[in-house]
Structures are given as C-alpha cells and as structure tokens.
Amino acid sequence: MLPLSTLVFHEVRMFKLMSVCAVCGLVAMAAALSAQGQPAQNPTELKVGDTAPAFSLQGSDGKVHKLSDYKGKTVVLAWFPKAFTGG
C-alpha cells in the first residue's frame, strides 16, 4: 500500500488536471455559443459552373489575395478554420 502522502499528491495532481480540462471545455463551449446565430458575412450560393464572385482573402503569408489578380489562371482554395472560431 502507498503511503498517505503519495496518495494525497496524486489526488491533488488529478484534481489539477481535471480542472484544466474543465476550463478548456468551458472556453471551447463559450466560443462555439458566441459564434452561433451570427449571419454569414456574404451569403452566396453557387452552383456548378457559376462564375465566382469577386473576393479577397488574407493568405497564410499575410498578403491579401484578390481573385481578380488570378484572372485566366486555375485557382484552388484550401480553407482551414482557426481553432475555437466556430467556423
């Protein structure tokens, strides 16, 4: 059997770990709830073959890229939501 001091140490450690997990869960839930009900900024439904509307996006390189800058070229968009943004 383990000494009492070792058991108490492990209980305290487990309590701290559970507390951190609970806080992370609450933060994630708050972020998700705050994003709900917000209307889309530019709701546009496109069908296959439609011309893409003019838009600009900030790239991972920090530069703003406009679709018009790539006229006549093949464009592929890869989109990854940031953590806890609800998007």
N, C-alpha and C positions, 0 to 999 in steps of 0.2 A: 504494500500500500504506500502511496505517495505521502510525503509529509504535508501538513496542512498549509504551510507557506507556499508550496509548489502549486497546490490546488487553487489557492486564492489568486496567485499570479496568473494562472491560466484562465480563471474565470474573469478577471479584470481585462485580460488581453482579448478574450472572446467578446466581452461587452463592448470594448472599444471598436472592434471590427464590425460588430453588428450596428453600432451607432453610425459609423462611417457609411455603411451600406444603406442604412435608412435615410441618411441625409442626401446621399446621391440619388436615391429613388425619389425623394420629395422634390429635389431640384429638377429632375427629368420630368416628373409629373407636372410641376408648375410650368415648365417651358412648353410642354405639349398643350396644356389647357389654355395658356395665353395665346397660342397660335391658332386655336380653334375659333371658328366664326369670323375670321378675317377674310374679306373678299380677295379674290385673286387680283393682282395689280393690273394685268392686261388680259382679261379672259378672251381668248380667241380659239375657236375650234377649227382646226384644219382637217381637210380630207386629203387622201392620197392624190397627188397631182396638183394640189393648190400651190400657188406662189407664196413663199414665206413672207410674212410682214417684215417691215424694216425694224431692226432692233439693234441694240448694242449691249454687250456684256463685258464685265471685267474678267480677264483671264487669270489663271494662276500665276502668270508672270507679272501681274499688277497693271498691265496695259488694258485700255478699253478697246475692244474689237467691235467694229460695226460690220453688219452683214454686207453692206454696200461696198466695203473695202475688198470683198472677195467675189465680186460680180464676175460671172463666167467661169468660176472655179468650183470644184466639188468641196462642199463644207460638211463636216461631220461634227456634231456637238456631243460632247461627253459631259454629263451633268452628275455631280455628286453632292448631296445635301450636307451641310455642316452639321456636326453633332449638336443635338438639343435645339435645333431651329424649327422643328416641326415640318420641314419642307422635304 
